[in-house]
Amino acid sequence: MTDKVEVPGGKLHEMPDDIQQALNANPDMIANRNNLTPLARNEWICRVTIVKKAETREDHVRRLIEDVRDGEKRPCCRPGCPHRRESAKKWFKKLT
């Protein structure tokens, strides 16, 4: 059984259980993740949670783990968190 390592959430978003479980299963990348700014952590959480399909969310969790392990600071090619940046909302037409 893998021990649970507490990692901080984002500026606006709390840490979802599925991301927490993925982080616990990949302790080799937690230091990189914890070195991100609160706003960067927020954007990663938002990128995972804003999708509607479960399989898309699983893919986003996988990409979060891989990209942060590789040193990425923010999700690539993304306008940012629409919950924080008003200008990013235009890219999320069905945001509810």
C-alpha positions as CSV (number, residue, x, y, z in Angstrom):
1,M,0.0,0.0,0.0
2,T,1.3,3.4,-1.0
3,D,1.4,6.1,1.8
4,K,-0.6,9.2,1.2
5,V,1.6,12.3,0.6
6,E,-0.3,15.5,1.2
7,V,0.2,18.0,-1.6
8,P,-1.3,21.5,-1.8
9,G,-4.2,22.3,-4.0
10,G,-4.4,25.3,-6.2
11,K,-5.3,29.0,-5.7
12,L,-9.0,28.3,-6.3
13,H,-9.3,24.5,-6.7
14,E,-9.1,21.9,-4.0
15,M,-7.1,18.7,-4.7
16,P,-9.5,16.1,-6.2
17,D,-9.2,12.5,-5.0
18,D,-8.3,11.1,-8.4
19,I,-5.3,13.5,-8.7
20,Q,-4.3,12.8,-5.1
21,Q,-4.3,9.1,-5.9
22,A,-2.3,9.5,-9.0
23,L,0.3,11.6,-7.1
24,N,0.5,9.0,-4.4
25,A,1.1,6.3,-7.1
26,N,3.9,8.5,-8.6
27,P,6.0,9.8,-5.7
28,D,9.0,10.5,-8.1
29,M,7.2,13.6,-9.4
30,I,5.7,15.1,-6.2
31,A,8.7,17.3,-5.6
32,N,8.3,18.9,-9.0
33,R,4.6,19.3,-8.4
34,N,5.0,20.9,-5.0
35,N,7.5,23.4,-6.4
36,L,4.9,24.8,-8.8
37,T,3.3,28.1,-7.9
38,P,-0.3,28.0,-6.5
39,L,-1.6,29.5,-9.8
40,A,0.2,26.8,-11.8
41,R,-1.1,24.1,-9.5
42,N,-4.6,25.6,-10.0
43,E,-4.3,25.4,-13.8
44,W,-3.3,21.8,-13.7
45,I,-6.2,20.9,-11.4
46,C,-8.6,22.9,-13.6
47,R,-7.3,21.2,-16.7
48,V,-8.2,17.9,-15.2
49,T,-11.5,18.8,-13.7
50,I,-13.1,20.9,-16.4
51,V,-13.6,18.0,-18.9
52,K,-16.9,16.1,-19.0
53,K,-16.0,12.6,-20.0
54,A,-14.3,10.2,-17.5
55,E,-11.9,8.8,-20.1
56,T,-10.8,12.4,-21.0
57,R,-10.3,13.1,-17.4
58,E,-8.2,10.0,-16.9
59,D,-6.1,11.1,-19.9
60,H,-5.6,14.5,-18.4
61,V,-4.5,13.0,-15.0
62,R,-2.0,10.8,-16.9
63,R,-0.7,13.9,-18.8
64,L,-0.4,15.9,-15.6
65,I,1.8,13.2,-14.1
66,E,4.0,12.8,-17.2
67,D,4.3,16.5,-17.9
68,V,5.1,17.6,-14.4
69,R,7.5,14.8,-14.0
70,D,9.3,16.1,-17.1
71,G,9.5,19.6,-15.6
72,E,6.5,21.3,-17.3
73,K,5.3,24.2,-15.2
74,R,1.8,24.8,-16.8
75,P,-0.5,22.8,-19.1
76,C,0.6,23.3,-22.6
77,C,-1.4,25.2,-25.3
78,R,-4.2,26.2,-22.9
79,P,-5.7,29.6,-22.2
80,G,-5.5,29.1,-18.4
81,C,-8.1,28.6,-15.7
82,P,-11.4,30.2,-16.7
83,H,-12.3,30.4,-13.0
84,R,-9.4,32.8,-12.5
85,R,-8.9,34.6,-15.8
86,E,-12.0,36.3,-17.3
87,S,-10.4,36.4,-20.7
88,A,-10.0,32.6,-20.7
89,K,-13.8,32.0,-20.4
90,K,-14.3,32.6,-24.1
91,W,-12.5,29.3,-24.8
92,F,-14.9,27.3,-22.6
93,K,-18.3,27.9,-24.2
94,K,-20.1,25.3,-22.1
95,L,-18.6,26.2,-18.8
96,T,-21.2,25.5,-16.1
